[in-house]
Amino acid sequence: MYVVCWGRGWGGGCCCCRCFVLSLLCCFFVLARLKIPGLKFDIKYQQLVARFNSDMDKVQKLYTEHKDSPPLGRNLPSTSGRICWSRQLYHKINQTISTFKVNKKLMALLDTKKAVKRYNRLAQVLVDYECIFLEIWQMQINVACVNMNSTVLVRNPYTQDYVVNFDKHILETIRDIQVLITMDIEVNKQGLALFERKTVLLKDVDRVMVRKLRDSRGYWISFLFK
């Protein structure tokens, strides 16, 4: 059984309303089995559907306002943070509709059928949002893999100083891969290969930085990842 809870997620909306609807549904299921006269379940069901429509209004408003720059979870890069955010919005409406489907009388109401159609449209928008950013991210992995073959320590032609030539976006990509794997999202072969080389990659970069600091005489070092 679901219980009433209070809290805020990455979407910025209070989740107590959604849990309240689920709690009422569970109570109605129990009361319906007792066949107590005079409870007027049809009216109560309509009120629940109206509450669900209100929840969808909030989710749609959050999506419209924040889709271009969503609030990201702590320590989450852009891509995995966006996907987590969209999935949380989806979960806000999917949990309720899944509970609705258990009650045949509730699903038979005209208002419920309209709400289901609206849910399908909103859910498809959230799924498409995830797919778009995931596809863009998969293409960016190829760029990160190309950068892996660059010289790590190079000399600035103007100042003659040595600079560690390491793309910081590679670290962000690795973190994205780690989060996406925990979410059971498929990552392409290039991404998995990059993730498997994470420990060696960071260790090699650290070695080059230490070597650069110690090499006071300014020898040129060419270092390639193998």
Secondary structure as UniProt FT lines:
FT   TURN            10..11
FT   HELIX           16..34
FT   TURN            37..38
FT   HELIX           41..66
FT   TURN            74..75
FT   HELIX           78..100
FT   TURN            101..102
FT   HELIX           104..108
FT   HELIX           110..147
FT   TURN            148..149
FT   STRAND          153..155
FT   TURN            157..159
FT   STRAND          162..164
FT   HELIX           169..182
FT   TURN            183..184
FT   HELIX           189..196
FT   HELIX           198..214
FT   TURN            216..217
//
